[in-house]
Amino acid sequence: MSAIQSFKFKRGSGYSRDDIHFLYFEKPVPKRRTGTWTTGYVQPQGSDDLIIFMNIGVAGKTGHDFNNKFDPETNTIVWFGKPKSHSGQPTFKKILSKELTPHFFARWDTKNKFVYLGTGSVVDYKDSVQTSHGSAIKLIVSCDEAKEILSYSIPEIGNSSYAENLNNEQVIETLPSQQNIVKVPSSFLLEKHLEDYIEKFWRDTIFGDRYEIYDNGRQFPTETGPLDLLAQSKDKKEFLVIELKRDKTSDVAVAQTLRYMGYIKKTLATNNEIVKGCIIGLKEDQNLINAISMVDEIDFYRYNLSFSLKLVS
């Protein structure tokens, strides 16, 4: 199977099934012959990705209600396969052998989109676990930044009643193998704090004199996922798509920004407004430098982290 283009989903952002299907195939999920796109997980044809749609605490639209759980103490997820699933099936063989990359999208309310938690690594699994829908495989999955993403993206996680549920019925058991999970600093929060800062101090940034943040321009929805910030020039003749990257920034960011720019050109720039792009990152690689040099409409800005202390008498 020849691999199709791989995408970097934005951790903490919301995606519908149509959004994800559009990224791979440039069209929403078809009304007929949907394959497995309306089920709990699907491998986009031609890719090495496994897209996992998890409902936690609510039943899916098909009526299936598995006991999926999240443990904030270990940043691990309990995820159940479909009824009659087991480790001998091709999909799970490829997950366990790491031939497939599982991408976890979770929601607590079927009215909302799925929040992207990132890729997961299987810590443990068990076959033939009995559920209300029959036996299924049960997997314990490590997801490094799930706790930070959920705390930031889903207000209910800070709610006392929600926390109580986590501490009681929604916290998973501790497994010996979980002691070896290495927790890394959250780059997700770094990106979100940068986004907060730029929005709050917009007038003091390099963009403040010429542009204003477009109405509802933060996490502006597009057909290929939300862009970080959308601005418009004060004379209304230009749009600026701003993408924030938390770590080293590669040429993948250029393709992503161009997709967002194309969407803005098609939907908002209907009076021949200019559409430009801007990538802000902590560090760039050579691939990004090469790609940027060939795209006049996109600029790259490197940000620096610093702080100062002032004595208050």
Residue pairs with C-beta under 8 A, 6 or more apart in sequence:
1 45
1 46
2 46
3 46
3 47
3 48
4 24
4 44
4 45
4 46
4 47
5 24
6 47
6 48
6 49
7 23
7 24
7 256
8 252
8 256
9 15
9 20
9 103
9 116
9 225
10 116
10 225
10 226
11 116
11 117
11 118
11 145
11 149
11 188
12 115
12 116
12 149
12 152
12 153
12 188
12 192
13 115
13 116
13 153
13 219
13 225
13 226
14 112
14 113
14 114
14 115
14 116
14 153
14 226
15 105
15 113
15 114
15 116
15 225
16 113
16 114
17 29
17 37
17 38
17 53
17 114
18 28
18 29
19 113
19 223
19 224
19 225
20 51
20 105
21 27
21 28
21 29
21 37
21 44
22 28
22 223
22 224
23 224
23 225
24 44
24 47
25 44
29 37
29 38
35 42
36 42
36 43
38 61
38 62
39 53
39 62
39 82
40 52
40 53
40 54
40 60
40 64
40 66
40 81
40 82
41 50
41 51
41 52
41 53
41 81
41 82
41 91
42 50
42 51
43 49
43 50
43 51
43 91
43 100
44 51
48 99
48 100
48 101
49 100
49 101
49 103
50 91
50 94
50 95
50 100
50 101
50 102
50 103
51 103
51 105
52 79
52 102
52 103
52 104
52 105
52 120
53 60
53 105
53 114
54 68
54 77
54 79
54 104
54 105
54 106
54 107
54 114
55 64
55 65
55 66
55 68
55 106
55 107
55 108
55 110
56 68
56 69
56 70
56 106
56 107
56 108
56 170
57 108
57 165
57 170
58 65
58 107
58 108
58 109
58 110
59 65
59 110
60 110
61 110
64 82
64 83
64 133
65 132
66 80
66 131
66 133
66 136
67 78
67 80
67 131
68 77
68 78
68 79
68 80
68 106
69 77
69 78
69 170
69 171
69 172
70 76
70 77
70 78
70 106
70 146
70 150
70 166
70 170
70 172
71 77
71 78
71 166
71 171
71 172
72 147
72 150
72 166
72 171
73 171
73 174
74 142
74 172
74 174
74 178
74 181
75 142
75 143
75 144
75 145
75 146
75 147
75 181
75 183
76 123
76 140
76 141
76 142
76 143
76 172
76 178
76 181
77 104
77 106
77 117
77 120
77 140
77 141
77 143
77 146
78 138
78 139
78 140
78 141
78 172
79 104
79 120
79 138
79 139
79 141
80 129
80 131
80 136
80 137
80 138
80 139
81 92
81 136
81 137
81 138
81 139
82 136
83 131
83 133
83 134
83 135
83 136
84 134
84 135
84 136
85 91
85 92
85 136
85 137
86 92
86 127
86 128
86 135
86 136
86 137
87 93
87 96
87 125
87 127
87 137
91 100
92 125
92 137
93 99
94 100
95 102
95 122
95 139
96 122
96 125
101 119
102 119
102 120
102 141
103 116
103 118
103 119
104 116
104 117
104 118
104 119
104 120
104 141
104 143
104 146
105 114
105 115
105 116
105 117
106 114
106 115
106 117
107 113
107 114
107 115
108 154
108 156
115 149
115 150
115 153
115 154
116 149
117 143
117 145
117 146
117 149
117 150
118 143
118 144
118 145
118 146
118 149
119 143
120 141
120 142
120 143
121 141
121 142
121 143
122 139
122 140
122 141
122 142
123 140
123 141
123 142
123 175
123 177
123 178
123 181
124 139
124 140
124 175
124 177
124 178
125 137
125 138
125 139
125 140
126 137
126 138
127 135
127 137
128 135
129 135
129 136
129 137
129 138
140 172
140 175
140 178
142 178
142 181
144 183
144 184
144 186
145 186
145 187
145 188
145 189
148 186
148 188
148 189
149 188
150 157
151 157
151 158
152 188
152 189
152 192
156 162
157 163
157 166
187 246
187 247
188 246
190 246
191 244
191 245
191 246
194 244
194 246
194 280
194 303
195 218
195 228
195 229
195 244
198 205
198 229
198 242
198 244
198 280
199 213
199 218
199 229
202 208
202 212
202 213
206 301
207 231
207 240
207 242
207 278
210 233
210 234
211 231
211 232
211 233
211 234
211 238
211 240
212 231
212 232
212 233
212 234
213 229
213 230
213 231
214 220
214 230
214 231
214 232
214 239
217 229
217 230
217 231
217 232
218 228
218 229
218 230
219 226
219 227
219 228
220 226
220 227
220 229
220 230
222 259
222 260
222 263
222 264
223 263
224 256
224 259
224 260
224 263
227 241
227 242
227 243
227 260
228 242
228 243
228 244
229 241
229 242
229 244
230 239
230 240
230 241
230 242
230 264
231 239
231 240
231 242
232 238
232 239
232 240
233 239
233 240
236 273
237 273
237 274
238 273
238 274
238 275
238 276
239 264
239 268
239 269
239 273
239 274
239 275
239 276
240 276
240 277
240 278
241 257
241 260
241 261
241 264
241 275
241 276
241 277
241 278
242 277
242 278
242 280
243 253
243 256
243 257
243 260
243 277
243 278
243 279
243 280
244 280
244 281
245 253
245 279
245 280
245 281
245 282
246 281
246 282
247 281
247 282
247 283
248 281
248 282
248 283
248 284
248 285
249 279
249 281
249 282
249 283
249 284
249 285
249 288
249 300
250 285
250 287
250 288
251 285
251 287
251 288
251 290
251 291
253 279
253 281
253 288
254 279
254 288
254 291
254 292
254 295
254 298
257 277
257 278
257 279
257 298
258 277
258 295
258 298
260 277
261 275
261 276
261 277
261 297
261 298
264 275
265 275
269 275
275 297
276 297
276 298
276 299
277 295
277 297
277 298
277 299
278 298
278 299
278 300
278 301
279 288
279 292
279 298
279 299
279 300
279 301
280 300
280 301
280 302
280 303
281 288
281 300
281 301
281 302
281 303
282 302
282 303
282 305
283 302
284 300
284 302
288 300
289 300
292 298
292 299
292 300
